[in-house]
Amino acid sequence: MDLAAFARFGIILVRPGALLLMAPGFGGQTVPMLTRVALTVLLALSLAPLVTMPSGPDAGIALTIARESAIGLALGMTARALIAGAELAGHLCSQQIGFSYAATINPDGGARNTMLATLYGLVAAVAWLGINGHHLLLRALASSYESLPVGGGAVDPSLIPAIRQILGVVFLTGLRLASPVIAVLLLVEVALGLISRTVPSFHALVVGTSIRLVVGIGVAALTLAAVPGLTRTLAERVIAIGASLAAGFR
């Protein structure tokens, strides 16, 4: 039995396994562990002909595994940034509408999210799969073995700009999706304030809550339709940022 062959295959498993841990649609708690393991093995078998293993002693195997994990997590994390941006938009909308007091368990991540944050995140995940974003992710994984072959490496200074870019994607996506709700509800608050000053008998605190709910949910439903288009627009950019982030571990 060639134990070296098993060790080499085990190293090949690390990068796709780390990617699937973060990839939208495959890394959530709703995906059974056995399914993720089977997908990881299938990807490793498919990628094995493309992978060139380093020759030499195995003294740096721990460093190699850590680098492979970092590259896979970097590629998957950038795709997850789109989902995080949509969830941020849901949090901002919930804060304005008044849903921030009620939280539910997000079935994808297991964390407590507001209802709108969970809805926005699920729509973004479905849109990502609908535009074949997972195909883009797999192509980026395959091409990473050419630009970043298996072996030891070091952290490159280009890692910091890539992290800044991916954080920018999260915040800009959230603001672009939530800005209509924030702007409309701000106008509603101004209108309620003017009415309460003009008509002192108008109970703005009581009536305003219902108005904010109706108007906020209506505008949020309209902006929810923009999530697939925004996901499609940012998909290529996110994959490019993921490649730059992974290149920080060259």
C-alpha positions in Angstrom: 0.0 0.0 0.0 1.4 3.3 -1.1 0.9 5.6 1.9 2.5 8.5 0.0 -0.3 8.4 -2.6 -3.0 8.6 0.1 -1.1 11.5 1.7 -1.0 13.4 -1.6 -4.7 12.8 -2.2 -5.4 14.0 1.4 -3.6 17.2 0.6 -5.7 17.6 -2.6 -8.8 17.2 -0.5 -8.1 20.3 1.6 -8.6 23.1 -0.9 -12.0 22.0 -2.3 -13.1 21.0 1.2 -12.4 24.5 2.5 -14.1 26.0 -0.5 -17.3 23.9 0.1 -17.2 24.9 3.7 -17.9 28.5 2.7 -19.6 28.3 -0.7 -23.2 29.5 -0.9 -25.7 26.6 -1.1 -23.1 24.0 -0.1 -21.6 25.3 3.1 -24.7 25.8 5.2 -25.9 23.6 8.0 -28.8 22.5 5.9 -26.4 20.4 3.7 -25.6 17.1 5.4 -22.0 16.4 6.3 -21.9 13.2 4.3 -23.0 15.2 1.2 -20.3 17.7 1.7 -17.7 15.0 2.2 -18.9 13.2 -1.0 -18.7 16.4 -3.0 -15.2 17.1 -1.6 -14.0 13.7 -2.7 -15.6 14.0 -6.1 -14.0 17.4 -6.7 -10.6 16.1 -5.5 -10.8 13.2 -7.9 -11.8 15.5 -10.8 -9.0 17.9 -10.0 -6.3 15.4 -9.3 -5.0 15.3 -12.9 -4.5 19.1 -12.8 -2.6 19.1 -9.5 1.1 19.0 -9.5 2.4 17.8 -6.1 5.7 19.3 -4.9 8.7 16.9 -4.8 10.8 16.7 -1.7 10.5 15.8 1.9 7.2 16.2 3.8 8.7 18.5 6.5 6.4 21.3 5.5 3.2 19.3 5.3 1.5 21.4 8.1 2.3 24.6 6.3 1.0 23.1 3.0 -2.3 22.1 4.5 -2.7 25.5 6.2 -2.0 27.3 2.9 -4.4 25.0 1.0 -7.1 25.7 3.6 -6.5 29.5 3.4 -6.8 29.4 -0.4 -10.0 27.4 -0.4 -11.6 29.6 2.3 -10.6 32.8 0.4 -12.3 31.6 -2.7 -15.5 30.5 -0.9 -15.6 33.5 1.4 -15.8 36.0 -1.4 -18.8 34.3 -2.8 -20.3 34.3 0.6 -19.8 38.0 0.7 -22.7 38.5 -1.7 -25.0 36.6 0.7 -23.6 38.6 3.7 -24.4 41.9 1.8 -27.9 40.8 1.2 -28.4 39.8 4.8 -26.9 43.2 5.8 -29.6 44.9 3.7 -32.3 42.8 5.5 -30.9 43.9 8.9 -31.0 47.6 7.9 -34.5 47.3 6.5 -35.6 45.5 9.7 -34.1 48.2 11.8 -36.1 50.9 10.0 -39.4 49.0 9.8 -39.3 47.8 13.4 -38.6 44.1 12.9 -35.3 44.1 14.7 -36.9 42.9 18.0 -38.0 39.7 16.4 -35.3 37.2 15.3 -35.4 33.8 13.8 -32.8 31.1 13.2 -31.2 31.3 9.8 -31.4 27.8 8.3 -28.2 28.4 6.3 -25.8 29.6 9.1 -27.7 28.7 12.3 -27.3 32.2 13.7 -30.2 34.4 14.8 -31.3 36.8 12.1 -34.2 39.0 11.5 -36.9 37.8 9.2 -36.0 40.1 6.4 -32.3 39.3 6.7 -33.0 35.6 6.4 -35.3 36.3 3.4 -32.8 38.5 1.6 -30.0 36.0 2.2 -32.0 33.0 0.9 -33.0 35.0 -2.2 -29.4 35.9 -2.9 -28.3 32.3 -2.4 -31.0 31.0 -4.8 -30.0 33.7 -7.3 -26.3 32.7 -7.0 -27.2 29.2 -7.9 -29.6 30.3 -10.6 -26.9 32.3 -12.5 -24.5 29.3 -12.2 -22.4 31.1 -9.7 -21.2 27.7 -8.4 -19.8 27.0 -11.9 -17.8 30.2 -11.7 -16.5 29.1 -8.3 -15.5 25.7 -9.6 -13.6 27.3 -12.5 -11.8 29.6 -10.2 -10.9 26.6 -8.0 -9.5 24.7 -11.0 -7.5 27.7 -12.3 -6.1 28.4 -8.8 -4.0 25.2 -9.1 -2.2 26.8 -12.1 -1.5 30.2 -10.4 -1.1 28.8 -6.9 0.3 25.3 -7.1 0.3 23.0 -4.0 3.2 23.7 -1.7 4.5 26.0 0.9 4.1 29.7 0.6 4.0 33.0 2.4 1.5 35.8 3.0 1.7 38.5 0.3 1.0 42.2 1.1 -1.7 42.1 -1.6 -3.9 40.3 0.9 -4.9 43.6 2.6 -6.3 45.4 -0.4 -8.3 42.2 -1.3 -9.8 42.1 2.2 -10.7 45.7 1.9 -12.4 45.1 -1.4 -14.5 42.2 -0.2 -15.6 44.2 2.9 -16.6 47.0 0.5 -18.7 44.5 -1.5 -20.6 43.5 1.6 -21.3 47.1 2.8 -22.1 48.5 -0.7 -24.4 45.6 -1.5 -26.2 46.1 1.8 -26.6 49.8 1.3 -27.7 49.6 -2.3 -30.4 47.1 -1.5 -31.6 48.9 1.7 -31.3 52.5 0.6 -34.8 52.7 -1.0 -36.4 51.4 2.3 -34.4 53.8 4.4 -35.2 56.8 2.1 -38.9 56.1 1.9 -39.3 55.5 5.6 -37.4 58.7 6.3 -39.9 60.6 4.2 -42.7 58.8 6.1 -41.2 59.9 9.5 -41.0 63.5 8.2 -44.6 63.4 7.0 -45.8 62.0 10.3 -43.9 64.6 12.2 -45.5 67.4 10.1 -49.0 65.9 10.5 -48.6 65.6 14.3 -47.6 69.2 14.5 -50.5 70.3 12.4 -53.1 68.0 14.0 -52.3 67.7 17.7 -54.9 65.0 18.2 -53.1 62.7 15.7 -51.4 59.9 17.6 -48.2 59.6 15.5 -46.7 57.0 17.8 -49.7 54.6 17.5 -50.6 55.2 13.9 -47.0 55.6 12.7 -46.0 52.1 13.6 -48.7 50.6 11.3 -47.8 53.0 8.5 -44.1 52.2 8.8 -44.9 48.4 8.7 -47.2 48.7 5.6 -44.9 51.1 3.7 -41.7 49.4 4.7 -42.8 45.9 3.8 -44.1 47.2 0.4 -40.9 48.9 -0.5 -38.8 46.0 0.8 -40.9 43.7 -1.5 -40.0 45.9 -4.4 -36.3 46.0 -3.6 -36.2 42.2 -3.0 -36.8 41.8 -6.8 -33.5 43.6 -7.4 -31.4 41.0 -5.5 -31.0 38.5 -8.4 -30.0 41.3 -10.8 -27.4 42.7 -8.3 -26.1 39.2 -7.7 -25.7 38.7 -11.4 -23.9 42.0 -11.8 -21.4 41.4 -9.0 -20.8 37.7 -9.6 -17.8 38.1 -11.9 -16.3 40.9 -9.7 -16.6 38.8 -6.6 -14.8 35.8 -8.2 -12.0 38.2 -9.3 -11.7 39.5 -5.8 -11.6 35.9 -4.5 -8.7 35.1 -6.9 -6.9 38.2 -5.6 -7.6 37.2 -2.0 -6.3 33.7 -2.6 -3.2 35.1 -4.4 -2.3 36.7 -1.0 -1.2 33.2 0.1 1.2 32.6 -2.8 
